[in-house]
Amino acid sequence: MENLIALLVAAPLLGAAVLLCGGRRLDRSGHWIGTVLAAVSFVIGVVLFLDMLGRSADDRALHQYLFSWIPVEGFQADIAFQLDQLSMTFVLLITGVGTLIHVYSIAYMEHDERRRRFFGYLNLFLAAMLLLVIADNYLLLYFGWEGVGLASYLLIGFWQHKPSAATAAKKAFLVNRVGDIGLSIAIMLMFTTFGTFAFGPVLSSVGETGEGTLTAIGLMLLLAACGKSAQVPLQSWLGDAMEGPTPVSALIHAATMVTAGVYLIVRSGAIFNAAPNAQLAVVVVGAVTLLFGAIVGCAKDDIKKALAGSTMSQIGYMILAAGLGPIGYVFAIMHLVTHGFFKAGLFLGAGSVMHGMNDEVDMRKYGGLRTYMPVTFVTFGLGYLAIIGFPGLSGFFSKDKIIESAFAKGGAEGWILGGVALLGAAITAFYMTRVMLMTFFGEKRWQPDAEGQPPHPHESPKSMTIPMVILAFGSVFAGGFFSIGDRFLNWLEPVTGYDHGHAPISAATVTGATVVVLLIGVALAWAMYGRRPVPVTAPRGSLLTRAARRDLLQDDFNHVVLVRGGEHLTRSLVYVDHTLVDGVVNGTAASVGGLSGRLRKLQNGYARSYAVSMFGGTAVLIAVTLLMRAV
């Protein structure tokens, strides 16, 4: 079975190569080639998963060595794969949800003349993400990490004829480069410390390493995770990434790019467990981001950007859980998987709404769509109930466990983190209810498009609705299935470990509090958007609302601190270079030139001058000789 692991990456990589190099002759069939090869990768993943289930819990890891990339004395870089319970979870999520998004895209991108290229980029995205999660060493993981960044750039800026899309792609690429620097530094520190890049030797040797070194490695890994998973302070690219086609948003936000940071932290759990300061930084980043994204999501009228704020917040929950250590690793991944179902369903639902509303994204121009798009309404509604944590649905089981784990951290830290997680749950219920009410309920607020054409909302074709139905099924049942008999916990524990912690309050109390804050959030949203008409034009709003519309001034902060700060730093360096460095060099040159000019005057061509200088020199030598003898 080990020989099948490489085929997981090879299938979509082949699709990308064929579609991007095959030319226009594949325009009519390219979308089918890309979808079939994505499905082939999923089938291979299922076969490997079934084989893994037949093995004992401690003997499920598979390894495949292909070749040595750089066989140099003292430096060994291998192309090898590792498939264990953690990476298998990601493989099934990436290929399963990715295939559904491919199917959805067949109809969604039907009229795009570059559809073949789009599917080539989708295949490249899957291949890079799969390489990232099945690599058996950090250097190969970095290769997949950069591949994901490249594919995201190509997909976010796919409609490059729109200046906003091109700008968003560059922004995502540049912000992620900052995080990538952190990962590259972490890998270099690992090699100088452990002499290898492989997961096994690195993670098994942390007990023999100083805490300071491990803290530095952990902080650099966290910086990398902040970039890919859009966590504070590298979160500014995520909202702008909505400029890409909606299937791209679903793929990035549900199954691939933003989950990479969570995977990196959980995979490197042994490092963070031995570096409590780095682990604390992970917790702080997750807690801040889950509130940051939730607040931003409350003020967005663009349906995709509201969901983008939701993604930022939900990934914050996962990062928070990962920062709790063995108490939260399992539940971080469990929420990641359930989030993959309902967030992909929500984005595809948003795309379905846009498909029927002339690509309108402003929710203030929706209203009353539930009767025109019944399948979209039901599937989107189930995803909505799942993400707010409605009892019995997937999000309830996974998010509730994260909140329990936060309280189980113990002490004042546990109370603070648990309170933040509960507050985030209340805000989530508010902004997602707001999205639901503004889109599917209330009076019609439809407006003609830029060409004066009024919208004619209708249900999307089956190739779009069937993936939405499947994802809705996962949104409803996945969490309960994982929780029965602690299935998911027993599945991941051999890889991630698990610690029950010491919760100051019972699980039932946490569940009750979660349901209460959920109801409060829903009630507030209903009072503001359900009982009163929604204006087509957004009101001015409070100071917080206006700040949230501008992403809590994150771009302003980056412009002032980084852009202007960088400009001032550059100007200062140029001034120092011109005045100090060039001043010393030019001053030295001028001094030598001046001295040589003066010395040159002695060479005037007159014999009498030369005779006088020779006589003077001889006199000086005689005088010095006489003085030395006298002494």
C-alpha positions in Angstrom: 0.0 0.0 0.0 2.9 2.3 0.6 3.4 2.5 -3.2 0.1 4.3 -3.6 1.0 7.3 -1.4 2.9 9.1 -4.2 -0.1 8.7 -6.5 -2.1 10.9 -4.2 0.0 13.8 -5.4 0.8 12.5 -8.9 -2.9 12.4 -10.0 -3.8 16.1 -9.6 -0.2 17.1 -10.5 -0.6 15.2 -13.8 -3.9 17.0 -14.3 -2.3 20.4 -13.8 0.5 19.6 -16.2 -1.9 18.3 -18.9 -4.3 21.2 -18.6 -1.8 24.0 -18.4 0.4 22.6 -21.2 -2.1 20.9 -23.4 -3.3 24.1 -25.1 -6.7 25.0 -26.5 -7.4 21.6 -27.9 -8.4 20.6 -24.4 -10.8 23.5 -23.8 -13.9 21.2 -24.4 -12.7 18.4 -22.1 -10.3 20.1 -19.7 -12.8 20.4 -16.9 -13.6 16.7 -17.0 -9.9 15.8 -16.9 -9.3 17.9 -13.9 -12.4 16.6 -12.0 -11.7 13.0 -12.8 -8.0 13.2 -11.6 -9.1 14.9 -8.4 -11.6 12.1 -7.9 -8.9 9.5 -8.6 -6.8 11.0 -5.8 -9.8 10.8 -3.5 -10.4 7.1 -4.4 -6.8 6.4 -3.7 -7.1 8.1 -0.3 -10.2 6.0 0.5 -8.3 2.8 -0.4 -5.4 3.8 1.9 -7.8 4.8 4.6 -9.6 1.4 4.5 -6.3 -0.4 4.7 -5.2 1.8 7.6 -8.4 0.9 9.5 -7.4 -2.7 9.2 -4.2 -2.2 11.1 -3.7 -1.7 14.9 -3.7 1.8 16.2 0.1 1.8 16.8 0.9 0.4 13.3 -1.0 2.6 11.0 1.8 4.9 9.8 3.0 4.2 6.2 6.2 5.5 4.7 7.3 5.7 1.1 10.9 6.7 0.1 11.3 7.8 -3.5 14.8 9.2 -3.8 17.4 11.4 -2.2 17.0 14.9 -3.5 20.4 16.3 -2.1 22.7 13.5 -1.0 25.6 15.5 0.4 27.8 14.5 3.4 26.3 16.1 6.4 23.2 17.2 4.5 20.5 14.7 3.4 17.3 15.9 1.9 14.9 13.1 0.9 11.8 12.9 -1.2 9.7 10.7 1.1 6.2 10.5 2.3 4.5 9.7 5.6 0.9 8.7 5.9 -0.5 8.4 9.5 -3.8 9.2 11.1 -3.2 13.0 11.0 -2.1 13.2 7.4 -4.8 10.8 6.3 -7.5 13.0 7.9 -6.2 15.9 5.8 -5.9 13.7 2.6 -9.6 12.7 2.8 -10.7 16.3 3.5 -8.6 17.8 0.8 -9.5 15.3 -1.9 -13.1 14.8 -0.9 -14.1 18.5 -0.6 -11.8 19.4 -3.4 -13.5 16.9 -5.8 -16.9 18.3 -4.9 -15.6 21.8 -5.6 -14.4 20.6 -9.0 -17.8 19.2 -9.8 -19.5 22.5 -8.7 -17.0 24.5 -10.8 -18.0 22.7 -14.0 -21.3 24.6 -14.1 -20.2 27.7 -12.2 -17.3 28.4 -14.7 -19.2 27.1 -17.7 -19.1 30.4 -19.6 -15.6 31.4 -18.7 -13.3 31.1 -21.8 -10.4 30.2 -19.6 -12.1 27.3 -17.8 -9.5 24.8 -18.7 -6.7 26.9 -17.1 -8.9 27.3 -14.0 -9.2 23.6 -13.5 -5.4 23.2 -14.1 -4.9 25.7 -11.2 -7.3 23.8 -9.0 -5.4 20.6 -9.7 -2.2 22.3 -8.9 -3.6 23.6 -5.6 -4.7 20.0 -4.6 -1.3 18.6 -5.5 0.6 21.2 -3.5 -1.6 20.8 -0.4 -1.4 17.0 -0.6 2.4 17.2 -0.8 2.4 19.5 2.3 0.4 17.1 4.5 2.0 13.8 3.4 5.7 15.0 3.4 7.8 13.1 6.0 10.2 16.0 6.6 10.0 19.8 7.0 12.0 20.6 3.9 9.5 18.7 1.6 6.7 20.2 3.5 8.1 23.7 2.7 8.1 22.7 -1.0 4.3 22.0 -0.8 3.9 25.1 1.4 5.3 27.3 -1.4 3.3 25.5 -4.0 0.1 26.3 -2.1 1.1 30.0 -2.1 1.8 29.9 -5.8 -1.5 28.2 -6.6 -3.5 30.6 -4.4 -1.9 33.6 -6.2 -2.9 32.2 -9.5 -6.5 31.4 -8.4 -7.2 34.6 -6.4 -6.0 36.6 -9.4 -7.7 34.4 -12.0 -9.8 37.2 -13.3 -6.8 39.4 -13.7 -8.7 41.8 -16.0 -10.2 43.2 -12.7 -7.6 45.4 -11.1 -9.0 44.5 -7.6 -8.4 40.8 -8.3 -4.8 41.4 -9.4 -4.1 43.5 -6.4 -5.7 40.9 -4.0 -3.5 38.2 -5.5 -0.3 40.2 -5.0 -1.4 41.1 -1.5 -2.0 37.5 -0.6 1.3 36.5 -2.1 3.3 39.2 -0.3 1.7 38.7 3.1 2.3 35.0 2.9 6.0 35.6 2.1 6.3 37.1 5.5 5.1 33.9 7.1 7.2 31.8 4.7 10.3 33.5 6.1 9.3 32.3 9.5 9.0 28.7 8.2 12.4 28.9 6.4 14.1 30.2 9.6 12.5 27.5 11.7 13.7 24.8 9.2 17.3 26.2 9.3 17.2 26.2 13.1 16.0 22.6 13.1 18.8 21.5 10.9 21.5 23.3 12.9 20.0 21.9 16.1 19.1 18.4 15.1 21.1 17.8 12.0 18.0 16.6 10.0 14.7 17.8 8.6 12.7 14.5 9.2 9.7 14.7 11.5 10.6 11.6 13.5 14.2 12.5 14.5 13.3 16.2 15.1 10.2 15.6 17.2 11.8 12.8 19.2 14.9 14.9 20.1 13.1 17.9 21.6 13.8 16.7 25.1 17.5 17.0 24.6 17.3 20.6 23.4 17.3 23.9 25.3 14.0 25.7 25.8 15.3 28.9 24.2 16.0 27.2 20.9 12.7 25.4 20.9 10.9 28.7 21.7 12.6 30.3 18.7 11.6 27.4 16.5 8.0 27.5 17.8 7.6 31.2 17.3 8.9 31.0 13.7 6.5 28.1 13.0 3.7 30.2 14.5 4.7 33.1 12.2 4.4 30.7 9.3 1.0 29.5 10.5 -0.3 33.1 10.9 0.5 33.8 7.2 -1.2 30.7 5.7 -4.1 30.5 8.1 -4.8 34.3 8.1 -4.2 34.9 11.8 -3.4 38.2 13.5 -1.1 40.0 12.5 -1.0 38.5 9.0 -4.7 38.2 8.4 -5.2 41.2 6.0 -5.1 39.1 2.8 -8.1 36.9 3.5 -10.9 39.3 2.9 -9.4 40.6 -0.4 -9.0 37.0 -1.6 -12.7 37.0 -2.2 -12.0 38.6 -5.5 -11.3 35.1 -6.9 -14.1 32.9 -8.3 -16.4 31.5 -5.5 -15.1 27.9 -5.9 -11.6 29.3 -5.1 -13.0 30.9 -1.9 -14.6 27.5 -0.9 -11.3 25.6 -1.6 -9.1 28.1 0.2 -11.3 28.6 3.2 -12.6 25.1 3.8 -10.1 22.4 2.7 -6.7 23.7 1.8 -4.7 26.9 2.4 -6.1 28.2 5.7 -5.9 24.8 7.3 -2.2 24.5 6.6 -1.2 26.5 9.6 -3.3 24.4 11.9 -1.6 21.2 10.5 1.8 22.7 11.0 1.3 23.5 14.6 -0.4 20.1 15.5 2.3 18.2 13.5 5.0 20.1 15.5 3.1 19.6 18.8 6.2 18.1 20.5 8.1 21.3 19.9 5.3 23.5 21.4 4.8 21.1 24.3 8.5 21.7 25.3 8.3 25.4 24.7 5.5 26.9 26.9 6.2 30.5 25.9 5.7 29.6 22.2 2.6 27.6 23.1 1.2 30.6 25.0 1.8 32.8 21.9 -0.2 30.3 19.9 -3.1 30.6 22.4 -3.0 34.4 22.4 -3.0 34.6 18.6 -5.9 32.2 18.3 -8.0 34.0 21.0 -7.4 37.4 19.5 -8.1 36.2 15.9 -11.4 34.4 16.7 -12.8 37.7 18.1 -11.2 39.8 15.4 -12.7 37.8 12.6 -16.1 37.6 14.3 -16.3 41.3 14.8 -15.3 42.0 11.1 -17.9 39.5 10.0 -20.7 41.4 11.8 -20.3 44.5 9.6 -19.8 43.1 6.1 -22.6 43.4 3.6 -20.6 41.4 0.9 -21.8 37.9 1.5 -18.4 36.4 0.6 -16.5 38.8 2.9 -18.9 38.1 5.8 -18.0 34.4 5.3 -14.3 35.3 5.1 -14.5 36.9 8.5 -16.2 33.8 9.7 -13.3 31.7 8.4 -10.8 33.8 10.1 -12.7 33.4 13.4 -13.2 29.7 13.1 -9.5 29.1 12.2 -8.8 31.2 15.4 -10.8 28.5 17.3 -8.6 25.8 15.8 -5.3 27.7 16.6 -6.6 28.4 20.1 -7.2 24.6 20.6 -3.8 23.7 19.1 -2.2 26.2 21.6 -3.7 24.3 24.5 -1.4 21.4 23.8 -2.5 17.7 24.2 -5.8 19.0 25.7 -6.8 20.5 22.4 -4.9 19.0 19.5 -7.6 16.4 18.6 -10.4 18.9 18.8 -8.6 21.5 16.7 -8.4 18.9 13.9 -12.0 17.7 14.5 -13.3 21.3 14.2 -11.1 21.7 11.1 -12.8 18.7 9.5 -16.4 19.7 10.4 -15.6 23.3 9.4 -14.5 21.9 6.0 -18.0 20.6 5.4 -20.1 23.5 6.5 -17.8 26.3 5.3 -17.4 24.8 1.9 -21.2 24.4 1.8 -21.7 28.0 2.8 -19.4 29.3 0.2 -20.9 27.2 -2.6 -24.3 28.3 -1.4 -23.1 31.9 -1.6 -22.0 31.2 -5.2 -25.3 29.7 -6.0 -27.0 32.9 -4.8 -24.7 35.0 -6.8 -25.4 32.8 -9.8 -29.1 33.6 -9.6 -28.6 37.3 -8.8 -26.4 38.5 -11.7 -23.2 38.0 -9.6 -24.5 40.5 -7.0 -22.7 40.1 -3.6 -24.3 42.8 -1.6 -26.7 41.1 0.9 -28.7 44.4 1.2 -29.8 43.8 -2.4 -31.0 40.2 -1.7 -34.0 39.3 0.5 -36.8 36.7 0.1 -34.7 34.2 -1.9 -35.8 31.1 0.1 -38.8 30.5 -2.2 -36.8 31.0 -5.4 -33.8 28.8 -4.4 -35.2 26.1 -2.1 -32.2 23.7 -2.4 -29.7 26.5 -1.8 -31.8 27.8 1.1 -31.9 24.4 2.8 -28.3 23.5 2.3 -27.1 26.9 3.2 -29.4 26.9 6.2 -28.0 23.6 7.5 -24.4 25.0 7.1 -25.6 28.1 9.1 -27.0 25.9 11.9 -23.8 23.9 12.0 -21.4 26.8 12.2 -23.3 28.5 15.0 -23.2 25.3 17.0 -26.8 24.3 16.9 -27.3 21.3 19.2 -26.9 18.0 17.3 -25.2 19.4 14.2 -21.5 19.1 13.4 -20.3 22.4 14.7 -21.9 21.9 18.0 -19.8 18.8 18.8 -16.5 20.2 17.6 -16.7 23.8 18.8 -18.2 22.7 22.1 -15.2 20.5 22.7 -12.8 23.4 22.0 -14.7 25.6 24.6 -14.5 22.7 27.1 -10.8 22.3 26.4 -10.2 26.0 27.0 -11.8 25.8 30.4 -9.9 22.6 31.1 -6.6 24.5 30.8 -7.2 25.5 34.4 -6.5 28.5 36.5 -7.1 32.1 35.4 -5.9 31.3 31.9 -8.6 28.7 31.5 -11.4 31.1 32.6 -10.1 33.8 30.3 -9.8 31.5 27.3 -13.1 29.8 27.9 -14.8 33.2 28.3 -13.3 34.4 25.0 -14.4 31.2 23.2 -18.0 31.7 24.6 -18.0 35.3 23.5 -16.9 34.2 20.0 -19.7 31.7 19.9 -22.3 34.4 20.6 -20.9 36.8 18.0 -20.8 33.9 15.5 -24.5 33.2 16.1 -25.2 36.9 15.5 -23.3 37.5 12.3 -24.3 34.2 10.7 -28.0 34.8 11.6 -27.6 38.3 10.0 -26.3 36.7 6.8 -29.2 34.2 6.8 -31.9 36.8 7.4 -30.5 39.4 4.9 -30.2 36.8 2.1 -33.2 34.5 2.4 -35.8 36.3 4.5 -37.6 39.7 4.5 -38.8 41.7 1.5 -37.2 41.7 -1.9 -34.6 44.3 -2.3 -33.4 43.3 -5.7 -31.7 45.9 -7.9 -30.8 46.0 -11.6 -27.2 45.2 -12.4 -24.7 47.6 -14.0 -26.2 46.9 -17.5 -29.7 47.6 -16.2 -30.8 44.0 -16.2 -33.0 43.0 -13.2 -32.1 39.7 -11.5 -34.2 36.6 -12.1 -33.3 34.3 -9.2 -33.5 30.6 -9.9 -32.2 27.4 -8.5 -28.7 26.4 -9.7 -28.1 23.3 -11.9 -27.7 19.9 -10.4 -23.9 19.9 -10.9 -23.9 22.8 -8.4 -26.6 21.7 -6.0 -25.5 18.0 -5.6 -22.1 19.0 -4.0 -24.0 21.4 -1.8 -26.4 18.6 -0.7 -23.4 16.3 0.1 -21.7 19.0 2.1 -24.9 19.7 4.0 -25.1 16.0 4.9 -21.6 16.3 6.4 -22.6 19.5 8.1 -25.4 17.7 9.9 -23.9 14.3 10.7 -20.1 14.4 10.7 -19.7 15.8 14.2 -22.1 13.3 15.8 -20.4 10.5 13.9 -17.0 11.5 15.2 -18.2 11.9 18.8 -19.9 8.6 19.2 -17.6 6.4 21.2 -14.9 9.0 21.0 -14.2 7.8 17.4 -12.2 10.8 16.4 -10.3 11.0 19.7 -9.3 7.3 19.5 -8.3 7.8 15.8 -5.9 10.7 16.4 -4.6 10.1 19.9 -1.8 7.8 18.8 -0.3 10.7 16.8 -1.3 13.8 18.7 -1.6 12.5 22.3 -4.4 13.6 24.6 -4.8 15.0 28.1 -8.2 15.5 29.8 -6.9 18.5 31.7 -8.7 19.8 34.9 -11.9 21.6 34.0 -13.2 23.8 36.8 -16.8 23.3 35.5 -18.6 20.3 34.1 -19.1 19.6 30.4 -22.8 19.9 30.8 -22.4 23.4 32.2 -20.2 24.4 29.3 -22.8 23.0 26.9 -25.6 24.9 28.6 -23.6 28.1 28.5 -22.8 27.6 24.8 -26.5 27.1 23.9 -27.5 30.2 26.0 -25.0 32.5 24.2 -26.0 31.0 20.9 -29.6 31.9 21.5 -28.6 35.4 22.7 -26.7 36.0 19.4 -29.6 34.7 17.3 -32.1 36.9 19.2 -30.0 40.1 18.8 -29.7 39.4 15.0 -33.4 38.8 14.7 -34.2 42.0 16.6 -32.0 44.0 14.3 -32.5 42.3 10.9 -35.6 40.2 11.2 -38.2 42.4 12.8 -37.4 45.6 10.9 -36.8 46.3 7.2 -33.2 46.1 5.9 -32.2 49.3 4.1 -30.7 48.9 0.7 -28.0 51.5 1.6 -26.0 50.7 4.7 -26.5 53.2 7.6 -23.5 55.1 8.9 -23.3 52.9 12.0 -21.3 53.3 15.2 -17.6 53.9 15.4 -17.0 50.2 15.9 -19.2 49.3 12.9 -17.4 51.7 10.7 -14.0 50.3 11.8 -15.2 46.7 11.3 -16.3 47.6 7.7 -12.7 48.6 7.2 -11.5 45.3 8.7 -10.8 47.0 12.1 -8.3 49.3 10.3 -5.9 46.5 9.6 -4.9 47.9 6.2 -4.5 51.4 7.7 -2.3 49.9 10.4 -0.2 48.1 7.9 0.1 51.2 5.8 1.2 53.4 8.6 3.5 50.9 10.4 4.9 48.8 7.6 4.5 50.8 4.4 5.3 54.3 5.7 7.6 52.9 8.3 9.4 51.0 5.5 9.6 54.2 3.5 11.1 56.2 6.3 13.5 53.4 7.1 14.6 53.3 3.5 15.0 57.0 3.3 17.1 57.0 6.5 19.3 54.2 5.1 19.7 56.1 1.9 20.7 59.3 3.9 23.2 57.3 5.9 24.6 55.7 2.8 25.0 59.0 1.0 26.3 61.0 4.0 28.3 58.5 6.0 29.4 55.6 3.7 29.7 57.6 0.5 31.0 60.6 2.5 33.9 58.6 3.9 34.7 57.1 0.5 34.4 60.3 -1.4 36.2 62.3 1.3 39.1 59.8 1.2 39.2 60.0 -2.6 39.2 63.8 -2.5 42.0 63.9 0.1 44.2 61.6 -2.0 43.5 63.7 -5.0 44.3 66.9 -3.3 47.6 65.5 -1.8 48.6 64.1 -5.2 47.9 67.5 -6.8 50.2 69.2 -4.3 52.9 66.6 -4.7 52.6 66.9 -8.5 53.7 70.6 -8.3 57.1 69.4 -7.1 57.6 67.8 -10.5 58.0 71.1 -12.5 60.7 70.0 -15.0 63.4 72.4 -13.8 66.9 70.9 -13.1 67.7 73.5 -10.5 64.6 72.5 -8.5 65.6 68.8 -8.6 69.2 69.8 -7.5 67.9 71.7 -4.6 65.6 68.9 -3.5 68.5 66.4 -3.8 70.7 68.7 -1.8 68.0 69.1 0.9 67.4 65.4 1.1 71.1 64.7 1.4 71.4 67.3 4.2 68.6 65.7 6.0 70.2 62.2 5.8 73.5 63.5 7.0 71.9 65.3 9.9 69.9 62.2 11.0 73.1 60.1 10.8 75.1 62.5 13.0 72.3 62.6 15.5 72.1 58.8 15.7 75.8 58.5 16.3 75.7 61.2 19.0 73.0 59.3 20.8 
